[in-house]
Amino acid sequence: MHVFRYGIEHEVALVRTDGRFADFTDVAFEELQGVVDALPEDAADYPGLRIGDQGIKRKRWYVEGYERFDDGGGLVRCDPKGLEIRTRIHDSVEEAVAALREDQDLLDGALAAGDLRTCVVAFNPVRSDYAIEPPLNAWEEAHRQGSPEERTAHLHMLTYGPDLNLSAADLADPVDVARKLTHYSPWLVPLSFSSPFRDGVPWGGLSARTTLRTGARPAALVFLATEEGHVPSDPSLTQVARLPAEIGRIEFKAFDACPDPDLYGELLSLLTGLALDDTLPGRSTVPDAAAHRYVAQDGLAEDGVHRRTGDLIDVAARALAGRPADLERIEALRGRWERRWCPAVDLLARYEAGEVVAGLRRP
């Protein structure tokens, strides 16, 4: 039986205590870094977690944003969009979910004395543009052409989502799994939709994040030990691992941010089942942008999307035979699917009830 390991990277949006959405126009890097500085640093997190070139990612929590550099490549500033929580790599889904929940509680505690609070929404609900000001200098232009993801990095300033990571040392072909997940991504992502707002109002669909990013950004990414086996594509499907702990890791990057860590656990079990499956024929190197835009409108409320998502849940359940904990999570996910539910349904209901939701209140 394949032994999988798991990790979760969860992007957190922020609001002020007066209810305003707090983004790069409202929050300074130093304010958020002060929160991170108050959180514990654990040497046991390394070398499993990547610190990065600028040293910003020193803990399980860090400021997520867009970095600006001078003409020589020195860091000038980081425009923050929010915070990210990332778990270590764990031996089970349960451990990864529990770690995320614990670190979310620690973050909420660190924020409690100040003017910021966490919220979960997958697209900036009050603005649809992040302006790169001043324009990139020559060094930055060259740096941002280093990969498709660097070139489109400004898009993530508006979006919030997870990287759900899984790996198994004896998985025969992680690249093939990533291509499978990329192909079926349009019918996986509706289970997570949580971005029904745009420019201060409901935009008429369920995932503004999916509408904007998928196609320009990867749905799945696999980390390789070397350039051998690299698949040239735009957006990327493969990347050389930046540290040994990443080798063989498959990241699914197309889900919206989810308010309940248990939903991440259910989605990790779904991805595990699809990784184990040997019946699905579809493979794609890059995401189908048109299909993602289509499902982002109505999600599981559309009968065809609902049916195809249900088919994938069935496939995963068959492949997970003999894995009772995964099957229990799959059945919980099936219950959400049967109700045609996603987090956006609850966000819209609260908004219609007159509550403040992610900085918005119905006029």
PyMOL commands that set and color helices and strands:
alter all, ss='L'
color gray80, all
select helices_A, chain A and resi 29-37+43-45+93-111+138-144+148-151+153-158+174-191+208-213+244-246+261-276+289-301+303-319+324-338+343-352
alter helices_A, ss='H'
color red, helices_A
select strands_A, chain A and resi 4-16+21-22+61-69+75-86+116-119+162-168+197-198+201-202+220-224+238-240+250-252
alter strands_A, ss='S'
color yellow, strands_A
deselect
rebuild
show_as cartoon
